[in-house]
Each structure stands twice: as structure tokens, then as C-alpha cells.
Amino acid sequence: MTAEKKKDPEGTKETDDLEREIRSWAEKYAKEHGFVLNPDDKRLDIVIRGLARNIRKHGAQYCPCRLRSGDTEADKKIICPCIYHGEEIETEGSCHCNLYYRKE
């Protein structure tokens, strides 16, 4: 997969098509589940880049804030959105990697 680089709307940094796809997916998922994305754009971009890196390197959208075990079946638990995110958002206000937040 060759990712085409393009300037973001503000022209301040480059993003690639995969990162834009992930962000669009994350926005849709958040809206459908009553969450919001991290309001800190820097932190949000870091998480999005980590998800894109894991897709490229490992073939799946593994949470960039959790360690893969190498066991494909066990690691399915940490494919974003991981199985832990709902409870974390409910109890802590955000998921572990701070991608999704509880809507206030």
C-alpha cells in the first residue's frame, strides 16, 4: 500500500490517506456510540499515527498503547476499539490511549 501524502486543511502538517481514513472511522464510531474524540489534536494525531503504523506493520488496527502478545487470537482483544474501551470510558472518562472520551 502506498500512502499518498497531502497537506491537512490548515496546511500545518502532512497526513496520509490511511490516517485520514482512521480518523474518519474514529469520528463515526465515537458519534455512533455517544463518545467524543480527544479534544487535544496533538494527542489525537499521535494515537491515529500509532493505529496507522500498526496496520502497516502488523496488519491490524492494534491499540498503540497496549502491548501485543504475538498470539493472534489473544491480540484480537486489543484491536481498536479494544474490548476494554467501554468500561474505561465509563469509569475513567476516556479509554487507555485517550482516543475516545465520555461525552460531557
C-alpha positions in Angstrom: 0.0 0.0 0.0 1.4 3.4 -1.0 0.1 6.2 1.2 -0.3 9.5 -0.6 0.8 12.5 1.4 -1.4 15.6 1.4 -1.5 18.8 3.4 -4.1 18.9 6.2 -6.8 21.6 5.9 -4.8 24.1 7.9 -1.6 23.3 5.9 0.4 22.8 9.1 1.4 19.2 8.7 1.2 16.3 6.3 -1.1 13.4 6.8 -1.6 10.4 4.7 -4.7 8.7 3.3 -4.7 5.9 5.8 -4.5 8.3 8.8 -7.4 10.3 7.3 -9.4 7.0 6.9 -8.7 6.1 10.5 -9.7 9.5 11.8 -12.9 9.4 9.8 -13.7 5.9 11.1 -12.9 7.0 14.7 -15.2 10.1 14.4 -18.0 8.0 13.1 -17.5 5.3 15.8 -17.5 8.0 18.5 -20.6 9.6 17.2 -22.5 6.3 16.9 -21.5 5.3 20.5 -22.0 8.6 22.3 -18.3 9.3 22.7 -16.1 12.2 21.5 -12.6 12.1 20.2 -9.7 13.5 22.3 -10.0 17.3 22.0 -6.2 17.7 22.1 -5.3 17.5 18.4 -1.6 16.6 19.1 -2.5 13.7 21.3 -5.2 12.6 18.9 -2.8 12.7 16.0 -0.3 10.6 17.9 -2.9 7.9 18.5 -4.1 8.0 14.9 -0.5 7.6 13.7 0.1 4.7 16.0 -3.0 2.9 14.7 -1.9 3.5 11.1 1.6 2.2 12.0 0.2 -0.9 13.5 -2.0 -1.5 10.4 1.1 -1.2 8.2 3.4 -3.2 10.4 1.1 -5.8 11.9 -1.9 -5.9 9.5 -4.5 -4.8 12.1 -5.5 -1.7 13.9 -4.0 -2.7 17.3 -4.3 -0.1 20.1 -0.9 1.7 20.0 -1.0 2.0 23.8 -1.1 -1.8 24.6 1.5 -4.5 24.0 0.8 -7.2 21.5 1.4 -10.7 22.8 2.1 -12.2 19.4 -0.8 -14.6 19.8 -3.1 -13.5 17.0 -6.3 -14.8 18.8 -5.4 -13.1 22.1 -4.4 -9.9 20.4 -7.8 -9.5 18.8 -8.8 -8.0 22.2 -6.6 -5.0 21.6 -7.8 -4.2 18.0 -9.2 -0.7 18.2 -11.8 -0.2 19.6 -10.4 -2.7 22.1 -12.6 -4.7 24.4 -11.6 -2.5 27.3 -12.6 0.9 26.0 -16.3 0.9 27.0 -15.6 0.2 30.7 -12.6 2.6 30.7 -14.6 5.4 29.3 -17.4 4.7 31.7 -15.2 4.6 34.8 -12.3 6.8 33.9 -13.8 9.2 31.4 -11.6 8.1 28.5 -10.1 4.9 27.0 -6.5 3.9 27.9 -4.9 5.6 24.9 -7.1 8.7 25.2 -8.7 8.3 21.8 -12.3 8.3 23.0 -13.8 10.3 25.8 -17.1 10.3 27.6 -19.4 13.0 26.2 -19.9 15.5 29.0 
